[in-house]
Amino acid sequence: MTPFFTLVRRDVALAFSAGSGALLGVMFFLIVIVALPLGIGPDLNLLARLGPAFLWIGVLLSTLLALDRLFQADHDDGALDLLTLSGLPLELLVLAKCLAHWLTAVVPLIVAAPLMGLFLNVSPTALGATILTVLVGSPALTMIGAIGAALTVTVRRGSLLLAILIVPLTLPVLIFGIGAVNGAVVDGLPFRTPLLLLLAASLASVAIAPFAAAAALRAARG
């Protein structure tokens, strides 16, 4: 497992170098959340009710920013070919890069979520449920995105195509996440069921996505 963790450390270091590119997602997240109250107006009750959904949508859109670079840079400079010849199975390579992406692109969003919740007047209960559901469901966003990134690795400026491919696939994750938050704050709505479905989606994506992404990368190299 030493090459696996070496690759994770390498990608984390690269993400935080070159002008702290990993923080661009947080800045985009902040812009989205700050802009929403300006568009909706000063209705604090409406903001509190819609805030968890806006937080989830902000996390989803911010996660997309770094996905197009998941394999693209290594493919362009030939590093991906060298990594595949290193003896590390391609599936583990995909998993390592996804872990690095989650650590550098998603964890900062989770850390910033409490501050973003203040802008939307989200209650502590709803904010805690939102952070929990994002923590549980965000691996699915990264793993699904890895499949799209692998499919578009040979496409120049394929960010738009990547978004078109993966956003529909992430909608169930978004629905389960928002449903679990609503269950935590609204009496009579289930919380445990959508949370378990969210966990199942993440576990299934972690089990399936590395093989699908690796197959797409092999096809791209061939």
BELHU-V393099 format. One line per field, one symbol per residue. burial: 1 if it has 24 or more other ideal C-beta (glycine too) atoms within 12 Angstrom, else 0. Layout:
burial->???
This chain:
burial->000100110111011000001111110111011001100000000011011111111111111111111111011000010011000101111111111111111111110110011011110001111111111111111111111111111000011001101110110111111111111110000010011011101100110111111101100100
